[in-house]
């Protein structure tokens, strides 16, 4: 079930919707596309309800689904298909389709059989088909799903260029924070069919509204904490180096792994044991265990401790955020 009180998009705005599987992301896109009707409320484009709207309104919407769904014909004919439905003649269809393919750097694939394409190529063709109609509203449902990291980056490079000179309104949904943040003017974090936070990308990253948002954004450390009378943030009763801006009470500390500094045990009251060390991309990745598990990233030029060592832990407040725990509602 999707329950959103109100969500307004300005013309040309790019909204990213971040949420886990089952959050309601695809349902939201289907409602925006008019493929499903809301059980209550209205979904409107320029003040007109999209559900049951005439073809003219529905044709302002381009929709690139998670699975490309290409037909067993050539690439260019696949991209021409929605233009054929709009009554364009053959020459106009081909010109528009080739222009859309060119915007995504795949014009060379025009005469290839669509079913012979790689996953990344097929995703680009699906996107070109949506862009060919010059939509007023473009809906993207995890368009890079199933692609490896390098192909995914290249896909979003091409998408960014393709949209660079257009004032198209875009709604892009994904479960990957790095993808949703990249192209967005605003980000809606969706879980359980409800929006947990709606803000600009920087605010969502730096000030997640709650623990769920912090985890979805990618904070490697989401720790139970308490703020004492002097506003020190305590982890397991020990000061961690972070000072809160609010008064005493229960809290959660969300910290990036780069914020967790490993020091000698006598340098700080917060201590942990090194459980695991591995080489990550350009860094050492440490797992530290006390009553809670912490994750730390160290530069390669830093000498890491050994597995089993007792270490001190200090958290850099510039890469951490304190989230106050909301008190439970009193029983009725």
C-alpha positions in Angstrom: 0.0 0.0 0.0 1.3 3.5 -0.9 0.1 6.3 1.4 1.5 9.7 0.4 -0.3 12.8 1.7 1.0 15.2 -1.0 3.9 15.3 -3.4 4.3 18.3 -5.7 6.8 18.5 -8.6 7.7 21.6 -10.4 8.2 21.6 -14.2 11.8 20.6 -14.9 12.4 19.2 -11.4 14.3 16.0 -11.0 13.0 13.9 -8.1 14.9 10.8 -7.0 13.0 8.2 -4.9 15.2 6.1 -2.7 13.9 3.0 -1.0 14.4 -0.8 -0.5 12.7 -3.5 -2.5 9.0 -3.5 -1.7 8.9 0.1 -0.6 6.3 1.1 -3.2 8.7 2.8 -5.7 7.3 1.0 -8.8 3.7 1.6 -7.6 4.4 5.3 -7.4 5.7 5.3 -11.0 2.7 3.4 -12.3 0.4 5.9 -10.5 2.3 8.8 -12.2 2.1 7.1 -15.5 -1.7 6.5 -15.2 -1.2 2.7 -15.4 -2.9 2.4 -12.0 -5.6 4.5 -10.4 -5.2 5.6 -6.8 -7.8 4.2 -4.4 -8.0 7.6 -2.7 -6.8 11.0 -3.8 -5.6 12.2 -7.2 -2.5 12.1 -9.4 -2.5 15.1 -11.7 -0.3 16.6 -14.4 -0.8 20.3 -14.9 -3.9 20.1 -12.9 -5.5 17.2 -14.9 -5.9 13.7 -13.4 -3.7 11.2 -15.2 -5.8 8.1 -14.4 -8.3 7.7 -17.2 -7.0 10.8 -19.0 -7.2 11.1 -22.8 -4.3 10.0 -24.9 -2.9 13.5 -25.4 -2.1 13.8 -21.7 -0.8 10.3 -21.3 1.5 10.7 -24.3 3.4 13.5 -22.4 4.8 10.7 -20.2 7.9 8.6 -21.0 8.4 5.5 -19.0 11.7 3.4 -19.0 10.9 0.2 -17.0 13.3 -1.9 -15.1 13.3 -4.6 -17.8 13.8 -3.2 -21.3 11.1 -5.2 -22.9 12.5 -4.9 -26.4 10.7 -6.5 -29.4 12.4 -9.0 -31.8 13.2 -6.4 -34.4 15.9 -3.8 -35.0 16.9 -1.3 -32.4 15.7 1.6 -34.4 12.3 0.1 -34.9 12.0 -0.5 -31.2 12.7 3.2 -30.6 10.2 4.2 -33.4 7.4 2.2 -31.8 5.9 5.0 -29.5 6.3 7.5 -32.4 4.3 5.2 -34.7 1.5 5.2 -32.1 1.6 9.0 -32.2 1.0 8.9 -36.0 4.4 10.2 -37.2 5.3 9.3 -40.7 8.2 6.9 -41.5 10.9 9.6 -42.2 10.0 11.6 -39.1 9.9 8.5 -36.9 13.3 7.4 -38.1 14.9 10.8 -37.7 13.5 11.2 -34.1 14.6 7.6 -33.2 18.1 8.1 -34.5 18.4 11.4 -32.7 17.4 9.7 -29.4 20.0 6.9 -30.0 22.6 9.5 -30.8 22.0 11.3 -27.5 22.8 8.0 -25.7 25.9 7.3 -27.9 24.3 4.2 -29.4 23.4 5.3 -32.9 25.7 2.7 -34.3 23.4 0.0 -32.9 20.4 1.3 -35.0 20.2 -1.7 -37.4 21.2 -4.4 -34.9 18.7 -6.9 -33.7 17.5 -5.8 -30.3 17.5 -9.2 -28.8 21.3 -9.6 -29.6 22.2 -6.6 -27.3 24.1 -6.7 -24.1 22.3 -5.7 -20.9 23.8 -2.2 -20.9 23.0 -1.7 -24.6 19.4 -2.9 -24.1 18.9 -0.5 -21.1 20.1 2.4 -23.3 17.7 1.5 -26.1 14.8 1.3 -23.6 15.8 4.8 -22.4 16.1 6.1 -26.0 12.6 4.8 -26.7 11.3 6.9 -23.7 13.3 10.0 -24.7 12.3 9.8 -28.4 8.8 11.2 -27.7 10.4 14.3 -26.0 8.3 13.6 -22.8 7.1 16.3 -20.5 7.6 13.8 -17.6 10.2 11.0 -17.7 9.8 8.1 -15.3 12.8 5.8 -14.7 12.3 2.6 -12.8 15.8 1.4 -11.7 17.0 1.8 -15.3 20.5 0.4 -14.6 19.3 -2.6 -12.6 21.4 -5.7 -13.2 24.4 -3.9 -14.7 27.9 -4.1 -13.2 29.4 -1.1 -11.6 31.5 0.1 -14.6 28.6 -0.2 -17.0 26.2 1.4 -14.6 28.5 4.5 -14.2 28.8 4.8 -18.0 25.0 4.5 -18.3 24.4 7.4 -15.9 27.1 9.4 -17.6 25.2 9.1 -20.9 21.8 9.7 -19.1 23.2 12.9 -17.6 24.4 14.2 -20.9 21.1 13.2 -22.6 19.1 15.3 -20.1 21.6 18.1 -19.9 19.9 20.5 -22.4 16.3 19.4 -21.7 13.8 20.9 -19.1 12.2 17.5 -18.7 10.6 16.7 -15.3 12.2 13.4 -14.1 11.2 10.9 -11.4 13.9 8.2 -10.9 13.5 5.4 -8.4 16.3 3.2 -7.1 17.5 1.3 -4.1 21.0 2.6 -4.6 21.8 5.9 -2.9 24.7 6.8 -5.2 22.4 6.7 -8.2 19.5 8.6 -6.7 21.7 11.4 -5.4 23.6 11.9 -8.7 20.8 13.4 -10.9 18.4 14.7 -8.3 17.3 18.2 -7.3 15.3 16.6 -4.5 15.2 13.2 -2.9 12.2 11.3 -1.4 13.1 8.4 0.9 10.3 5.9 0.7 9.8 2.9 3.0 6.7 0.9 3.7 4.7 3.0 1.2 5.4 6.2 3.1 7.8 9.1 2.5 10.2 9.3 5.5 12.1 12.4 4.3 11.8 14.7 1.3 14.6 17.3 0.9 17.6 18.3 -1.3 20.3 15.7 -1.7 22.8 17.4 0.7 20.3 17.7 3.5 19.3 14.0 3.2 22.9 13.0 3.4 24.0 15.3 6.1 20.8 15.3 8.2 18.9 12.0 7.8 15.6 12.3 9.4 15.8 8.9 11.2 17.7 5.7 11.5 16.0 4.1 8.4 17.0 7.0 6.2 20.6 6.9 7.6 20.9 3.2 6.7 19.5 3.7 3.2 21.8 6.7 2.5 24.7 4.4 3.3 26.1 5.3 6.7 28.3 2.3 7.6 27.8 3.0 11.4 24.4 3.4 12.9 24.9 3.2 16.6 22.8 3.3 19.7 23.9 6.3 21.8 23.0 8.6 24.7 23.6 12.3 25.1 24.7 13.3 28.7 24.2 16.5 30.6 27.3 18.1 29.0 26.0 17.1 25.5 28.7 14.6 25.0 27.6 11.6 22.9 28.2 8.4 24.7 28.6 5.0 23.0 28.3 2.2 25.5 28.6 4.8 28.3 31.9 6.2 26.9 32.4 9.6 25.2 33.1 9.1 21.5 34.3 12.6 20.6 31.0 13.9 19.3 29.2 16.8 20.9 25.4 17.0 20.4 23.5 20.3 19.8 20.5 19.0 21.8 19.9 18.2 25.4 20.3 14.8 27.2 18.5 11.7 26.1 18.5 8.6 23.9 19.9 9.0 20.4 21.4 7.3 17.4 24.8 8.2 16.1 25.2 7.8 12.3 28.9 7.9 11.2 30.7 7.3 8.0 33.4 4.7 8.2 35.9 7.5 7.4 34.8 9.2 10.6 36.0 6.3 12.9 39.5 7.0 13.9 41.6 4.2 15.5 43.9 5.4 18.3 45.8 3.9 21.2 43.6 2.4 24.0 44.8 5.0 26.5 43.9 7.9 24.3 40.1 7.7 24.6 37.5 6.0 26.9 35.8 4.2 23.9 37.5 0.9 23.1 37.0 -2.0 20.8 38.7 -5.1 19.5 39.8 -5.5 15.9 37.9 -8.4 14.5 38.7 -8.1 10.8 41.0 -6.2 8.4 40.7 -6.3 4.7 41.9 -4.3 1.7 39.2 -2.2 0.1 39.4 0.2 -2.9 42.2 2.6 -1.9 41.8 1.9 1.9 42.0 -0.5 4.8 38.6 -1.7 6.0 38.4 -2.6 9.7 35.6 -4.2 11.7 35.8 -3.3 15.4 33.8 -5.1 18.0 32.7 -4.0 21.5 29.1 -4.2 22.6 28.3 -2.7 19.2 30.1 -3.3 15.9 31.9 -0.4 14.2 33.3 -0.1 10.7 36.4 2.1 10.0 38.2 3.0 6.8 41.9 3.9 7.0 44.1 5.3 4.2 46.7 2.9 2.8 49.5 5.1 4.1 48.2 4.5 7.7 49.6 1.4 9.5 46.6 -0.7 10.5 46.5 -2.6 13.8 46.4 -6.4 13.9 43.4 -8.6 14.3 42.8 -9.1 18.0 44.3 -5.8 19.1 42.5 -3.7 21.6 42.2 -0.1 20.2 40.8 3.2 21.2 38.0 4.7 19.0 37.4 8.4 18.4 34.6 9.6 16.0 35.1 12.7 13.9 31.9 14.9 14.4 32.3 16.5 10.9 31.5 13.1 9.3 28.8 12.0 11.8 25.3 13.1 12.7 23.3 12.7 15.9 19.7 11.6 15.5 17.5 12.0 18.5 15.4 9.0 19.4 11.7 9.9 19.3 9.9 9.0 22.5 7.3 6.3 22.2 3.7 7.4 22.2 2.0 6.9 25.6 -0.5 4.0 25.7 -4.1 5.0 25.1 
